């Protein structure tokens, strides 16, 4: 299991975890981009709400999606 998913699982277990929303947004962005390279902020918001059960602020979702798009190709090398 990667560090991202450990962080996501930890954030799901602890509602008071520092950086919880950002961690969940990163996980949701990762899932959204695995499903389609054309993922949008709305996709990240839906995954956060319907799969993680946590509403994510749109600006946090957008930032996570943008960051994941930048780092994903580097991680594949």
KEKE-3310 file (N, C-alpha, C; in steps of 0.2 Angstrom, whole numbers, plus 5000, padded with zeros to 4 digits):
npx = (5004:5003:5010:5001:4988:4989:4988:4976:4967:4970:4966:4952:4948:4950:4942:4947:4960:4975:4976:4966:4956:4964:4971:4961:4956:4967:4968:4955:4957:4967:4960:4950:4958:4963:4953:4949:4958:4954:4948:4939:4937:4924:4923:4932:4926:4914:4919:4925:4913:4904:4911:4920:4913:4914:4912:4921:4930:4928:4939:4950:4949:4951:4965:4971:4969:4975:4989:4991:4990:5002:5012:5009:5014:5028:5029:5027:5039)
npy = (4994:5011:5026:5037:5031:5025:5037:5042:5032:5034:5047:5045:5037:5046:5060:5072:5073:5082:5091:5083:5085:5089:5077:5068:5073:5072:5058:5056:5063:5055:5043:5048:5052:5040:5034:5042:5051:5064:5069:5079:5093:5092:5078:5074:5079:5072:5059:5061:5063:5053:5041:5042:5048:5061:5078:5089:5104:5114:5121:5115:5102:5105:5110:5098:5090:5096:5096:5082:5079:5085:5078:5064:5059:5059:5050:5038:5035)
npz = (5000:4996:5002:5001:5001:5014:5021:5017:5022:5036:5038:5035:5046:5057:5061:5066:5061:5057:5042:5035:5026:5014:5012:5009:4998:4989:4988:4982:4970:4964:4962:4953:4942:4939:4933:4922:4911:4909:4920:4931:4943:4948:4948:4957:4969:4969:4971:4984:4992:4989:4989:4999:5009:5013:5012:5001:5000:4985:4981:4987:4981:4968:4969:4973:4962:4952:4957:4957:4944:4940:4947:4944:4931:4934:4944:4938:4931)
capx = (5000:5007:5009:4995:4982:4989:4986:4969:4964:4971:4961:4945:4947:4951:4939:4951:4967:4977:4976:4962:4953:4968:4973:4956:4956:4973:4965:4950:4960:4971:4955:4947:4963:4964:4947:4949:4963:4950:4945:4937:4936:4918:4924:4935:4921:4909:4922:4925:4907:4900:4915:4924:4908:4916:4912:4928:4929:4930:4946:4955:4948:4955:4972:4973:4968:4981:4995:4991:4992:5009:5016:5008:5019:5035:5029:5027:5046)
capy = (5000:5017:5031:5041:5027:5025:5043:5043:5028:5037:5052:5042:5035:5051:5066:5078:5073:5088:5090:5078:5086:5088:5070:5064:5076:5069:5051:5057:5065:5049:5039:5051:5052:5033:5032:5045:5057:5070:5070:5086:5095:5088:5071:5073:5081:5066:5053:5062:5063:5046:5035:5043:5050:5067:5083:5092:5110:5114:5124:5110:5097:5108:5110:5091:5087:5099:5093:5075:5079:5086:5072:5057:5056:5058:5044:5032:5034)
capz = (5000:4995:5007:4999:5004:5021:5024:5016:5027:5042:5038:5036:5053:5062:5058:5068:5059:5053:5035:5033:5019:5009:5011:5006:4991:4985:4986:4977:4964:4962:4959:4947:4936:4936:4929:4916:4911:4908:4927:4933:4950:4950:4949:4964:4974:4969:4975:4991:4995:4988:4991:5006:5014:5016:5007:5001:4997:4978:4979:4989:4976:4962:4970:4973:4955:4948:4960:4955:4937:4939:4950:4942:4926:4937:4948:4933:4929)
cpx = (5005:5006:5003:4989:4983:4987:4979:4965:4964:4966:4954:4943:4947:4948:4943:4958:4969:4978:4972:4959:4957:4970:4968:4955:4961:4971:4960:4952:4964:4966:4952:4952:4964:4958:4947:4955:4960:4946:4944:4937:4929:4918:4927:4930:4916:4912:4923:4919:4904:4904:4919:4919:4910:4916:4919:4926:4932:4937:4951:4955:4952:4962:4975:4974:4974:4988:4996:4993:4999:5014:5015:5013:5026:5035:5029:5034:5049)
cpy = (5006:5022:5035:5037:5026:5031:5044:5038:5031:5043:5050:5040:5041:5058:5072:5078:5079:5086:5085:5079:5086:5081:5066:5067:5073:5062:5051:5059:5059:5045:5042:5051:5044:5031:5035:5051:5064:5072:5078:5087:5091:5081:5069:5074:5075:5060:5055:5061:5056:5040:5036:5045:5057:5072:5087:5099:5111:5116:5119:5104:5099:5108:5103:5088:5090:5097:5086:5074:5080:5081:5065:5055:5055:5052:5038:5031:5029)
cpz = (5000:5001:5007:5002:5011:5024:5023:5021:5034:5043:5039:5043:5058:5059:5061:5066:5055:5046:5032:5026:5013:5007:5007:4999:4987:4983:4981:4970:4960:4959:4953:4941:4934:4932:4923:4917:4911:4915:4928:4941:4952:4951:4956:4969:4975:4973:4982:4995:4995:4990:4997:5011:5017:5011:5007:4997:4990:4977:4982:4984:4970:4963:4970:4966:4951:4950:4957:4948:4935:4941:4947:4937:4929:4941:4944:4931:4933)
residu = (UNK:UNK:UNK:UNK:UNK:UNK:UNK:UNK:UNK:UNK:UNK:UNK:UNK:UNK:UNK:UNK:UNK:UNK:UNK:UNK:UNK:UNK:UNK:UNK:UNK:UNK:UNK:UNK:UNK:UNK:UNK:UNK:UNK:UNK:UNK:UNK:UNK:UNK:UNK:UNK:UNK:UNK:UNK:UNK:UNK:UNK:UNK:UNK:UNK:UNK:UNK:UNK:UNK:UNK:UNK:UNK:UNK:UNK:UNK:UNK:UNK:UNK:UNK:UNK:UNK:UNK:UNK:UNK:UNK:UNK:UNK:UNK:UNK:UNK:UNK:UNK:UNK)
# end
